[in-house]
Amino acid sequence: MLVLVDLDDTLCNTWEAGKYTILRLIPFLLKRRKFKAFFYILTARYRELEQSRELHMMDLDKIVERLLRKIYVGISPGELDEIQELVDRVFFSNLKLFPDTVPFLEGLRGMGARIVLVTDSSTRWQRKKLEYLGIKDYFDALIISGETGHSKLDPHNFRLARQLFPHEDEVYMVGDRDDTDMRGGKEIGAVTILVSRGYFKGRLAKHADYVVKDLMEALEVIRREHEKRAEA
Ligand SMILES: [Mg+2]
C-alpha cells in the first residue's frame, strides 16, 4: 500500500498560522505607513497567487518579500529583513500539527503502508516545518516542489512518488486541495481522499473519490478500501 500525503492544511494548520502572520504584519505596515501593502491584504488580492506555479515553490517569507518589492520598488534591505524575521517568528510560533495527524500516520504505519509526502513550497521552508513538527521519520520519501522544480499543479511530482514504489498496486492520495492533490492523485490512478479543512475548505471537489472531515475518517476510508481489495 502506498499513501501519498500533502502537508499544508492536511497535517498542520498552515493557513491558520499564515493568517496570524499576515494579521500581525498589519500593525507593522501601518506604523511604517505602508498603506498599499495593507490594502493588498485587506482586499484579499493574495488570492490571485493561488494559480501561480512559481509561487508554489516559494516560502511564505519569500512571497511576502516578492509582494513588498512589487508594491514598494525602493524598499530598504533593513526593512525587508525586519519583516522576514517577523514573518518567520510569528508563523512558526503558530504552526501546529492537527490533533489527528500522529494517530493517522501511526494507523498507516500499522497497516504497513509506504508513506510519501508530496508538498509544494521550497525545500528550506518545508524541511524546517517537518523538523519543527517532529514528523519527518514517518515518511519513506519526501517530494518537495522546490527540489523537483514542478508544483503540484503539474502531475510530475505524483508520478515521481508512484515511480519510487512501482510494486505497490494500491495507491491513495490524501490532501486538502482539489485542483492539486486530488487531480494529481487521479493522474496516477490513486483513490483520492479530500480532507475538507484549511484555506480551501468548502471549494468544489471535482477530483475527489471521498470527501472527509478529518484524518481519522480518511484512515477509515483507506482501511475499508483495503479490506475490500483483500476480499476481491
Ligand atoms: Mg495543502
Boltz pocket constraint, residues with backbone or C-beta under 6 A from the ligand:
constraints:
  - pocket:
      binder: B
      contacts: [[A, 6], [A, 7], [A, 8], [A, 9], [A, 10], [A, 175], [A, 176], [A, 177]]
      max_distance: 6.0
